[in-house]
Structure formats: C-alpha cells, structure tokens
Amino acid sequence: MVDERYLLTFIVTLEARDKVIDLLMGDDSVGGFTATDSQGFSREHSAYDIGEQIAGFRRVSRFEIVGPRDALLALRRKLKEQALLSSGAPAWITPIE
C-alpha cells in the first residue's frame, strides 16, 4: 500500500514569514515547501493598517507542504503553539490524488 499524501496550506503575515521558514527548514519531517507572496482581501478592514486600507488588501505569505497527514497535523500544531499562524487565517489539509 502506498502512503497517502496530503497538502498543508496556510497563510501567515509577512512579519511571521521568516520565522515560519526557519521552523520549516529545521524540521526533519519537512522535505520541502513552497512559499508565495500573496494579497489577502477582506470585507473587514478594521485590522488593516492605513496603507492596507488604501490598497484594499494585506500582503501575506502562503505556504504549501506535501507529506503524510499525521506529520502535517503535527506541523500545524507546532505552528499554532508558536503563534505563527495568523488568528482567523485558515490552515487546511487536503488529500492529493
């Protein structure tokens, strides 16, 4: 039986980006990952700073990691424990076919 693979996707603030990269590079369960700079849009701008309110979006980083489900669940837990995941920002795990 082939191990099933899953995709962990999550969004972090730009301020947390480098800390997340350091954590992932030091984690033996992570073989590699993708980080993409993105633009986060929301109808609730109260948490945005003035520049973000004018632009209409917040700059964020999106991470994607492929691996076994249990390892990704443990990694997501570690990210939450170290307060690297933005509050309200989702972190989801999707099966890969």
HUQUI-V19547 format. One record per residue. N is the residue number from 1. PHI is phi in whole degrees, 0 to 359 (none if undefined). NEAR is the number of other ideal C-beta (glycine too) atoms within 10 Angstrom. D_LAST is the distance of its C-alpha to the last C-alpha in whole Angstrom. Layout:
N_PHI_NEAR_D_LAST, N_PHI_NEAR_D_LAST
This chain:
1_none_3_14, 2_277_4_12, 3_298_8_11, 4_285_10_8, 5_249_13_8, 6_229_19_9, 7_242_15_10, 8_265_22_14, 9_235_15_16, 10_206_22_20, 11_244_19_23, 12_227_22_26, 13_290_16_30, 14_297_11_31, 15_295_10_33, 16_271_19_31, 17_307_17_29, 18_295_11_31, 19_294_14_31, 20_295_20_27, 21_300_15_27, 22_300_11_29, 23_298_16_27, 24_293_18_24, 25_293_10_26, 26_267_8_28, 27_264_15_25, 28_295_6_24, 29_281_14_21, 30_260_17_20, 31_278_10_19, 32_174_10_19, 33_201_17_18, 34_241_11_19, 35_237_15_22, 36_231_9_23, 37_285_10_26, 38_226_13_26, 39_241_11_28, 40_263_16_28, 41_250_10_29, 42_209_13_31, 43_277_4_34, 44_256_7_35, 45_265_14_37, 46_298_6_39, 47_272_12_37, 48_281_16_37, 49_280_10_40, 50_302_7_43, 51_300_9_41, 52_291_16_37, 53_295_13_39, 54_292_9_41, 55_291_13_38, 56_91_11_36, 57_209_14_33, 58_244_21_32, 59_283_14_31, 60_221_18_28, 61_242_20_25, 62_250_15_21, 63_246_21_20, 64_225_14_16, 65_223_23_15, 66_256_15_12, 67_178_22_12, 68_291_13_13, 69_304_14_13, 70_299_10_17, 71_295_17_18, 72_289_22_16, 73_298_14_18, 74_295_14_21, 75_294_22_21, 76_298_17_21, 77_299_11_24, 78_297_14_26, 79_298_21_26, 80_292_12_27, 81_299_9_30, 82_269_12_31, 83_55_10_31, 84_267_20_29, 85_275_20_27, 86_295_18_28, 87_294_6_30, 88_87_9_28, 89_277_13_25, 90_283_9_22, 91_225_19_20, 92_231_11_16, 93_242_16_13, 94_236_11_10, 95_293_9_6, 96_251_9_4, 97_269_5_0
